[in-house]
């Protein structure tokens, strides 16, 4: 809390310390957006901006932990960036150059030749490094959800091979808590009784004074709402 107070007063050292201490939290949030055509470094920078905004606006009167307050703001900053700036930006000149290279390569392939980078560079009168840069910049990124075969020939998604840790669990819990707060008191009570206290629909119906059929309908409605909230997060 003292660090946050110092940071809010303009102490740059305190801000740097808070960014370092919250790095695991930022990385856990970023994992949710990997594979969406945004570079990791860009995501980390945007998440850091969200964290700094959280530090600036945090108040002890919120009566919540700083991390609980910060997660929605960091998520909002990332979503705003992806909505306003798009997933991938490539300059017009690079796109034009890449198109020229592609046309030349296609022509050579039709003639049974597979030109090297040096041959492409010589034909277009440019440096070989510029050829590589143009092709790499306009290449479609590989999604982490793309299917790939492992050594046994089994189809798996690339994201399945990523390491998960306790930080991800913490972020998921914070996101769940935020979603539950958007439910009505009655809906919250049903979720707590059903999924945290393991009561049956019949037992919940007795507590609420309604039929089991009504509880079943309410539960389905709640789950649908939670799925929609999760997709928006």
N, C-alpha and C positions, 0 to 999 in steps of 0.2 A: 504494500500500500504506500509506503514511503517513496518507493521508486516512481510510482505513478504520479504522486503529488509533485515530485521533483521534475518529472518529465513534462507535466502540465505547466510548470513554471518556466519551461524553456531550457532545461538541463539536457544537453545533447548526449552526455555520457549516460544519463539515466535511460534515455530513449534507446541508445545502442544496447545497453544491458537488457532492457525489456525485449528487444527484438531477438537477442541471442537466447534468452531464457525461454522464449515462446517459439523458437525455431521448430521443435518437434510438433507443436500444434499446427503451425503453418504447413509443414510437410504433409501432415495427415489430411488436412483439408484439400491440399493440392492434388492428392492421390485420386480424389473424386472426379477430377477433371482431366486427368491424363488420357491421351488417346483422342482428344477432341481438337486436334490440329493447332494446339497452342504450345509453344516451347515451355519447358519446365522453368527456365530462368525468368521468362516473362510472367508466368503464373506466380512464381515466388515473389517477384517484385510487386505485382498487383496485390497479392495477399498481404505483403508487408505494409502497403499503403492502407489497406483496410485495418490492420492492427494499429497503425499510428493514429488513424481516425478514432479507433476505439479508445485508445489511451487519452486522446484529447477530450472526448465526450463522456468518458466514464465518470460516474458519481457514486459515492458511497451510499447515497440515498436510494440507489437502484436495488439495494438489499440482495444482490446476487454476486457470485464469484466473478472476477474479471474475465476469466476464460468463457464463462457462460454468456456474458454480455458481448464478448468479442466475436465469437463464432458466427452469429447471424450477420454481423457487420462485414466480416471478412468474406463470407459467402456472397453477400450482396455486391461487394466491390468486384469480385471475380465475374459474377453473372452480368453485371453492368458493362464490364469491359468486353465480354464475349458478345453481348447483345449490340453494343454501340460500335465496336471496332472490328467485329468479325473474327473468324477463326484464323484466317491466314491472309497476310498481305504481301503481295509481290509487286514490285514496280512494273510499270508498263514497258520500260526499256528491256527489263530482264525477260518479260514474257515474249516480246518481239524477237529478242535474240535467241531464246530457246526454241521458238517456232522455226526460225531460219535453220538452226542446227538440226532440228528434227526432220525438216524437209530434205536437207542435204543427205542425212543418214538414210532416209527412206529411199531416195534416188539411188544411192550407192548399193543398198541392199537389193534393189530390183536388178541391179547389174551383177549381182552375185558377190559383191564386195562388202566387207564390214570395216568401215574406216576407223582408224585409231583417233585418239584425242589430238595427237600432233597433226594428223592429216586434216581433221576438221578445222583446227586452228589456222593451218596454212591456207586452206581454201577460203576461209572467211577473214583472213588477214588480222588475226587477233592472237592473244597469248593463250597457251594451253590451259593455264590456271583459270582464265576467264570463261573458257568453255565448260570446265568442271563446275565452276561457281553457278553459271546460268542454268545448267541442267539440274544441279542439286537444289537450287532455290525454287524451281518450279515443279519439283518432284512431289507427287502426292504422298503425304506422310502415311506411315503404316499405323493403323488403329490398334490399340492394345486389345481390342475385342475381335481382331481378325483371327480366323482359324489357322492353326499350324499343326503339323504332324510332329510328334515327339519321336524318340529313338525306337519306340515300339510300334510306330505307325498310328498311334491313337490321336484323334483330333482334339486339340485343346485350344483355348484362347490364350493369347500372350499374357493377358493380365493375371491368369492363374499362376504364373511363375513369379509374380512380384511378391516381395516379402511384406507381410502384414504384421503390425505390432499393436501394443496396448494403446498407443496414441490414436489409432484409427477407431478403436472401440470407444475411447473417450469422446471423440468427435461425433460418432454415431449416437451416443447417449445424449449428448448436448442437442443434437439435431432432433432426436425423438422428443426430448423435453420441450423444445420450442414448438414442435408440432402439436403436442398434447395440450399446450397452453392455448391453442387456437380452437380447441373443442369446447363445447358447452360443458358446464359442471356435470350435467347428467351423463354426457358422453364420456367424460373423464372418469367418472365413477365406474361406469361399465367396463372400461379398459382396465382399470386398476383391479377390479374384482375378478375379471376374466383371465387376465394375462399376468398379473402380479401376485394374486392370491389363489389362482387356479380354481376358482369356483365354476361350477357347471352353469349352463344357461338356466336350468330349473332353479338352482339355488339363488341365482341373481334375480330371477323373476319373483321369488318369494320376498326378497329384500326390497324390491322396488314396488311390489304390489301390482304386477302386470303378468300377462301370460308369457309362457316360454316362447311362443311364436313371435310375440312382440319383441322380446329380447333378441331373438335370432335376426329379425329384420333390422333392428337397431345396430346390432353388431356388424352386419353386412354393410350397412350404410356408413358406419364409422370407419371400417377397414378401407372402403372405397375412398373416403375423404382423406385418410392418412396416406394412401398411395398417391393421390393427386398432390398432396402437400409435399411428399418426398420428391416427386418428379419436378416440382417447382423449385426445390431447394438446391 
